[in-house]
């Protein structure tokens, strides 16, 4: 029931956007922050839940020597992605009809990313296991997941929508509007040009359908996702948090302390000036330091990275200093 209702939402509101005129907004600038020099020539990369394809198409354009697979179960979204792929002229991207936790793909990947999808699966742990089963011997898995702390208010609002909504398909947005609800990208620290994936009058409806109408949303904590990943990978590292006050990359060990990095970084010590609190921080484990940041900034989302084999050697010093397990 939940799967069909979820599919209905994205059939009427393809996410993140049905507009193919703007394919350069979601630039893959995060990759060099985790992998030294970016994705490697010859790698195979899976976008698990690519939606309308803005991210995977921009990735394929940025890395023409890398082979990409965009996995997406929703037909209308996949059609938009195909038009976007064709318009961008990329030849190193294959779009596949399939879903996380569905039939195995029969392929292993050097790098898998899944942004904003795992929390829409009825069993997120099973979804993570499915993803990890597609990792090569030496490989990386990058996840972006809704955070329970910062999303608490939206979850309250979303539950009201779910209780009151008696409509199917596109008409459900009427309940969202009647309640006066509207998601702001600023909730995730997104500003400027990145606030609009597409210039269109219905873009806010797309955002709000994803935020309030999807019947399956399971927010998570960093420690819980790290525990699942820790059973499936050789190591797990913190990468980034998303919150209304910004979306910094996390630096648990001070690897970026020399100030040479172009990244916006946050250390646990940056949270407080009081010497007593900083003394307490010094006694925390890396996982506890991550949890402290998650709580202090009221994270609405977070990125974790997990790896197998020699994959850690590919990563930046910041990631090496952010190991949680």
N, C-alpha and C positions, 0 to 999 in steps of 0.2 A: 504493500500500500504506500509506504513512505517513498519507495523508489519511483513509483509512477507519479506521485504528487510532486516529487522533486523534479522529475523530467518535465512535467507540465510547466513548472515555473520558468525553466530555461528555454523551453520551446517558444514561450511568449516574450521572454525577456533575455535574449542571448547575452551572456556575460563574458567579458566585461563590456563589449560594445559591438553593435552590428554595423557601425560606420567603418568602412574600409579606406576612407580618405586620409586617415591619420595612423600610419603604421610605425612611426618613429618615436612615439611617446614613451612606451615602456622599453627604454634602452637597457640592455643587460649590463649595467654598470656595476652591479653587485658581484659579478663573477671574479674579477681581479682582486676583490677584497678577501676572497676565500682561497682562490687558486692562483699561485704565482704565475703571472703572465697570461692568465685566462685559460679557457678550454684548449686542450692540446689537439694538434692536427691528427686526424685519424680516429679520434674518439667517436663513440656512439653515445648519444644523449637522448634521454626520454623525458618529455614534458608530460607528466601524468595528470591529466585533466586540463588540457590546453584551452578549453573554452573556445572563444572566437579567434584565438590565435595570435593576438597582438604580441605577447611575450615570445612565443616560439618562433614567429616569423622574424622578429627583430634579432633574436639570437642567431637564427640561421643566416641572416644578412651579415651579422658581425663576425661570424665564424664560418666562412665558406668551405673550409677544409674539414669540418666536423659534420657527421651525419646525425640528423635529428629525426625523432619520431614524436608526433603529437597524438596523444591518446585522448579521445573524447567520445562519450557515448551519445551525446545529444546531437541529432541530425542537423537542426537549424544552426546551431553554433558551429558545427564542423563545416557546414556549407559556407558560412562567413569566413572561417579560417582558410578554406580552399580559395575563395576569391581574393583574400588578402595575400596568400602565398603566390597566386598567379600574378597579381598586380605588382608585387615586390620583385617578381622574377627569380625567386630562389628555387634552386634545383636540388638542394641537399636536405629537404624536409619531406617526410611522408606522414600523412594524416591517416590515423587508424580508428575504426569504429570499435571501441572497447572501453571498459571501465576498470578502475581500481577494485580489486577483489573479484573481478570477473575471471574469464578464462585466461590462463597463463599465456604470455605472448610468445614463448619459445625462443626468446632472445635475451642475452645479458647485455648490460650497459655499463659504460665507464663512469657515467655521471647521470644521476636521476634527480630531477627536482619536481616538487609538487607544491604549488603555492595556493593556499586557500581551498583545498579539496578534502584533505583527510578528515577535517572536522564535520564534513557533510556526509560521511559514511557512517551507517548505523553502528559499526564496531570499528572505531579508529585503530585499535591495536591490531586487528586483523588486516586493516588496510596497510599499516606500516609493515606488517609481516609480508604481505603480498609484494610490496615495493622492494623490500630487502631481498626477496627471492629472485629478483631480476638484476641484482648487482653482480658484476663480474668479480673475479678473484681479488683484483685491486680496483676499488671503485669508491665513489662518493655519493651520498644521499643528502639532499638539501631540502628541508621542509619549512613551510611557513604555515603557522597554525594560530587560530584565535586563542587569546589568553583569557582565562576565567576572571582574573582580577579586573582588568579594564573593560571587559565586555558585560559586566554584571547588569548595568542599567539597560543596555540594549536587549539583553536576554529577557529582562522583565517586560520591556515594551513589546518584544517579539511574541512573548507568551500571550499578551493581551490580544495581539493581532490574530494569533492562531485560534484563540477562543471565540473571537467575534466573527471571523471570516466565514461567511456562508457561500462565497462565490468560488467558482472554478476558473482556472486560467488567468487571463489578463485582468479580469474584473476584480480580483482580490486587492489590487492596488487602491481601490476605492476605500477599503477599510483603513489602510495605512494613512491615506489623506484625511479621512474623517477624524482620525485620532490626532491629526496634526503632527505626524512623525516624519522625519526626514534625516537620512544619514548624511553626515558631513565627512568628506575625506580627511578633514582636519583631525578627526578622531584617531587617525593613524599617523599623524604628523606629516601628512602629505600636503605640500604647498606648491604654489606657483603653477608652472606648466603641467606638472604631474597631477593636478587635481582633476583634469578632464582628459579621459582617454579618447573621447570623441566629442566633437562639437555638434550636438543635436538636442532638439527640444525634449526628447524622451530619455535622455541619459539619466536624469534623476530618478525616473521610474525604474530603470534598470538597476541602479544602485539600491533603491529601496526594496525592490522585489527580492534581490539577493539577501538583503539585510533582514527582512521581516517575513517574507512569504515562504522561504525554504523550510519545509517541515522537519528537516534533520540538521540540527546545529548542536555540536557538542564541544563547548569550550574546554580548554585543557590548561594544566600547569606545566611549567618547564620540567619539574622533577618527575612528573608522571610520564611525559613523553621520553625523557632521558632514560627512565627505567625500562621502557619497552625497547628502545633502540639499543640499550646496553646489552640486551640478550641476543641481539641480532648482528651487531657490528663489533669491530675490534676496539673502537673508541667513539665517544660522542663529545662534541664541542658546542659551546654557545657561540652564536654569531651576532644576532641583532635583536633589538626590541623595537616595538612600534607603539607609540602613545601620543596623546594630544600635545605633549611638550616636545615632541621630536621623535626621530627614528634612528638613534645612534647605533653604530657598531660597538659591540661590547669588547672591552680589553681587561680581562680579569687579572693578568699578570704584569701589566705595565709594559708590554712589548712595544707599544707605540709611544712610550714616554719621552723619546727624544724630540717629539714634535715635528718630525719630518713627514709624517703621513698626511695625505690629503683627505683622509676619512674624518667624519665626525665621530669621535669615540667617547665612550663613557666607561669610567672605572668605578668600582664600588666606593673608593675613597672620595670620588667627586660628589657623592650624594650628601655628605655631611662635613661641616667644618669643625665640629666639636671634637677635641682630642680624645675624649672618653669614647665616643662612638667609633672613631677611627681605630682605637685600640681594640675594640670589640670586633671590628671588621677583620683585623689582622688574624684573629683566631678562627675565622670561618673557613670551611672547606670550599673548593671551587663551586660545587653544586649549591652550597648555602649562599655563596656570594652572588650567584646567578639569581637565586630566589629573592635575595634582598633587593636586587635591582628591579626584578619583576614587580615586587610589592611597592617599592618606593616610587616608581614612575607610573604605577597603575597600568601595566602593559596590556594593550588591547590585542597584541599579537607578538609572535616571536619567531625567529629563525634558529633552527638547530641543524648542525652538520654531523653526519656520521660517516665512518669510513672503514674500509677493509684493506688488509694486506699492506702494501707500501704506499697507500693513498695519502697518508699524513705527510709524506715527504714532498708531495705536490703543493701543500697548503702554505699559506703565509705564516710568518712567525706569530702573528696575533692569534690565529686559529690554534697553533701549537700550544700557546699559552692559555687557551680557553678550555682545555680538556676537562670534562666533567666526570668521565669514567675511564 
